[in-house]
Amino acid sequence: MSSALTDLETALSAQLFLRYRGRGLELTSSGRALLPMARHLLAEARELEELAGSLQSTLAGRLTLGCFDAVSPALMTPLIAEFTRRHPEVRFDVVSASQGELQRALSDGSIELAFLYEVNLDSDLIIDTMFESVSHVVLPAAHPLAGREAVALDELVDNDLILLSSSPALVAALRGFAVVGYVPTLRYELANFDLIRSMVHRGLGYTLITQPRGFPPHHWGAGITAVLVSDAMPSTNAAVVRSKVSRLTARAEAYRVFCLTDGRALVGGR
């Protein structure tokens, strides 16, 4: 990679990057000036690749997606597995990040589609609702309330709460608690959902998620379980989101349509 970048600078007779030992690369002013054109050339290359694939009547090439990090394991796994079964020549890159980071990635063209909650989304995005998510508490499998179909929040008053700290999960959870008048014992705010899952499994507390009613994410394993919250907490829609200014490749459009039709049933949507 380093030699390729050096060769590019030599060919263009311009320094495109500042190199820092131990810190990586930073674009120079010349590099920033050339970046939009480089992205355009990459898009043209993708279209050429897409055209070559269409001549064989198959979807092919690389598809870069984004997904809000807390739900990416549960949401992306079944969708990608089934789409790959149908279109094995499509290769996936999945970016798991916060909603803000993914919206910026959509705007600068580094991803084609993102799976986000319909909370504080930018006006330059096209939003296709995929399913309604309702509040569940995630409990250790051995918890006395874990076998219930639904649980009231005040039944958890003696339990510590562990919340995901990234937006919009934290704000949405606290707003939901306020709506129903529940004051939780918030012990931990953590940025990594897999860490939260592990802590719940060890009995260090419970967490709150939003997901389709009756949908058990298979990646959780047997150690924890999600139970519907019976209190009237606000629901949140999950959506497939794309930029208004970027044209989707054929594979991205096919994946978007799949997610809004057959894919809905795979992740508990209606």
N, C-alpha and C positions, 0 to 999 in steps of 0.2 A: 504494500500500500504506500509506504513512504517513497519508494523509488518511482512509483506511478505518479504521485503528486509532484515530485521533483521534475519528472519528464514533462508533465503538463505545464508547469511554470516555465520550463525551458522553451517549449513549443510556443507559448504565448508571450515570451519575453516579459514576464511580469511576475512579481512576488505576490502570491495569492494567500499565503498563510504565514503567521508568526508561530514559531516553534518554541515551546517551553519545555525544558527537561522536567519530567515528572508531572506535567500539567496538560500535555497534549497540544492541540493546535487551536489557533484563533484566526479568523478571517481578517485580512488586511482590508483597507478601503477599496483596493482594486478587486479583491475577492468578493466583497459585498456587492460591488457594482455589477460583477459578472454572474452573481448567483441567480437572479431571475431568468437570465438567458439559459443558464445551465439547467434549471428546472424545466424550462420549456423544451430544451433538447431531449431531456430524459422522458418527458411526456410524449414527444414525437416518437422516440424509440419504443416506448411501450405500445403506442398505437400501431407501429410497424409490426411489432411482435404479435399484437392482437389480430392484425389483418392476416398475417401468415397463418395463425391458428384458425381463423375463420374460413380460410380456403380449404381446410381439412374438415370443416363443419364441427369442430370441437372447441370447447373453451380451454385456454391454456395460458400459462404465464404466471407472474407473481402478483398476488393481491395483498396489499398492506391495509390492515384494519386496526382500529383502536377500541379498547373497552375499558370502562371504569374498573379500576383494579379490584374492588371488593367483589365484583360479580363475574369477572372474566373466567375463572376456572369452571364455574357452574354453567355459564351461558355459552362460552365459546366451544367447549369440548364437544357437546352433542351436535351443534350446528356445523362445525368444521368436519366432524367425522362423517356426517351424512352427505354434505356437499362434496367432499372428497370422494366418497363412494360413487357419486353420480358423475363427477368431473375430475378424474384422477390426474389430469394434466395441470390443474390449477395448484399453485404452491402458495402457502400462507405465511405472512409475517404478521404477528399480533403484538401490538404495543399496549401494555397495561400501565395506566397512568391516571392522574386525577382528571376531573372533568375540565378544569381550566387548561391543563396541558394538552388534552385531546382536542379541545376547540381550537387552540392555536395551531395544532398539527393539521387540522382540517383546513384552516385558513391559508396556511403556507403550502399546502399540497403534499405534505409528506405522508399523509394517510388519505385513503379515499372514502372510507366509511368509519363511523364510530358508533358504539352502543353506549348510550348515556341515559341518565334520568332527566326527565323534562323539568329541570329546575335551573333557573338562571342561565338559559341558553342564549347565545348571541343571535342577533336579528339577521345575520348573513348566512344562517344555516336553514336547511330544509329538514323538517322533522316528520318522520313517519312513526306513529305510535305502534309499538309491538305488543305490549300487554300492560295490564294494570298490576302494580305491585302493592301488596298490603303488608302491614307490620307483623313480624314474627319475633319471638324471643328464641335465642339459641341457648340451649341448656345442656349440661352433661347428661349422657344417657341414663345415669344412675340417679338423677335428680328426682325428687318425689313428684314434681309436676310434669316430668318429661313424657309421660304416657297419656297426657290429656289431649283432647282435640283443640281446646282453647284455654287460655289462662288470662286472668285479670292482672294488670300491672301491680295492684296493691298486694297481691299474693307474693310478690317478689321483694317486699319492702326490706326484708332482712338479708337480701343478697346484694353483693357488689355488682355494679354495672361496668362493663368494659366497652368503650365506643371507639369506632374508627374516627381518626382525627381529621381525615381529608374531607374537602368539600365535594359534594354537598351533604355527605352522610351525617356529619356531626350537627350541622345547623338543622337539618330536617328532623333528626331524632329529638333534639332538644325542643324544637317547635312542636313536635307531636306530643311530647310529654306535657308541655305547657297547655296545649289544647284540652287535654283530658284532666288537667290539674294534678298530675302525678309528679312528685319530686323524688328522683332516684338517688341512690348512693353511688355517685360516679367516682370510681376508684382509679381507673386507668383510661387515658386517651392515647391510642397507639396508631401509627401510620400503616402498619402491615396487617392485613386481614388474616393471613396464615398464622401470624403470631397470636392474634386474638383467638382464633379457632383452637390453637394449642392450649392457650390458657383456660378457655372454657372447658376443654377436655380434661384438664387437670383439676377442675373444680374451683378455680380462682374467681369465678364470677359468671355472669351471663352477658350476652350481647344482643343488640337489636339489629335486624335486617329487614329489608323489604323484598318480597319475592311473590310470584304468583301463588294464589291460594292452592294448597295441596301439592306443591312441587317440592320433592326432596332432592337437593343437589347430591349426586352420587359421589362427588369427590370428598365429601365430608368424612366418610367412613362410618363405623359403628359407634364411635365414642361420644358423639353429640347428636342432638336432634333439634329441629325447629318446631315450635308450637305457635299457632295463631294467637295473636293478641285480641281479646274480646272487646277491649275498650275501643271507642270510636276515634281512633287515630287517623289522620288524613292519609289517603293513599297517594301513590306516586306512579306516574307512567314511565315505563322504560321505552326507549325509542331507538330506531336506526336513523342516524343523522348524517347528512352530507352537506357539502358547501354549495351555495347558490351559484358560485362563479366557476366551478370546475366541472367539466364533463366527465362522467364516469366511464371507465373502460367497460367493454362488454361483460367481462367476468365480474366486475364489481356490481354492475346493474343486475346480472343474473343472481348474484349472491343476495343483493338487497331484496329482490322479488321473492326468492326462496325463503328468506327470513320472515317476510311478512305473510307468507302462505303456509307451506308445509312446515317450515321451521318453527312457527308459533307453537304447534302442538308438542314439539320436541322439548321445549323449555317451559311448558305449563301454561302457555297463553291460550286464549279462546278465540 
